[in-house]
Amino acid sequence: MKKNNLGTSGLSISELGLGCMSLGTDEKKARAIIEAALEEGITYFDTADLYDFGINEEIVGKALQPVRQDVIIATKVGNRPNEAKDGWTWDPSKKYIKEAVKNSLRRLQLNHIDLYQLHGGTIEDPIPETIEAFEELKSEGLIRAYGISSIRPNVIRTFASQSSIDSVMIQYSLLDRRPEEEVLPLLEKHGISAVTRGPVSKGLLTPHWRDKMEKVKEKGFLNYNAAELEELLASIEARLSDNRSMNGLAFRYNLHHPSVAAVVAGASSVEQVKENIRAVKEHPLSDEEFQLIQELTKANRYADHR
């Protein structure tokens, strides 16, 4: 599988990453999914301390221990769990980040984390303090690179100008083109990589999209209502060539932008991993395919989340 550089970090990541949130807590099942990903060339694994309140990190760390030198492990910080572990509060303070990284290292069985990401954030956060925490962790050798996971342009703009982040994880798909106007050009300008999530838009951009329509019947998806979605997806499907699948189109659309280093997709079964891999391995979009998508879909813009 093709690998891309992550910002200026020196890290090289597979263009498809495994999002580990949906692995669940059944260790045997989760290990089978991770091993299937490894067999197909996935080397980038993305977890977070919040997922199953640390259990996910433990499972991922244990499964990847035998191949540690061959993989890039990313995790996230900022959501402080309560004592009962049935909820959390937002805490981007330097003190908490430097405390939380030690727990993630222990659970992941690592001496350093490849990519450490702030798991959210707003413009009201103490951003200089947060940046200082990540920079210290980097200088101490506890992390190799850091980034943020955010869909807020003002937050991304601030980190891009004030820190040495190497990546921004952001929601992006051909149904959610919000990053195209503000975020992706900014990242490209600063040499920061985008790591995208949500490429198949809750299953709407897969061959099974008709089965998913019931879930969006009332609220639609972003600024598409249900009727618009059904018309659009049927139109796209009708135009697919014999060697292009709906989810292949979705993954390759994300990877078409030069600032996108990887697409992270979750999987709750081995077959889902293989389906995602088949999609990514389809050939890159042609200029005609890209232009058609641009014409058929809406150029959404960020409104509420700034």
Order of alpha helices (4+ residues) and beta strands (2+ residues): beta-beta-beta-alpha-beta-alpha-beta-beta-beta-alpha-beta-alpha-beta-alpha-beta-alpha-beta-alpha-alpha-alpha-beta-alpha-alpha
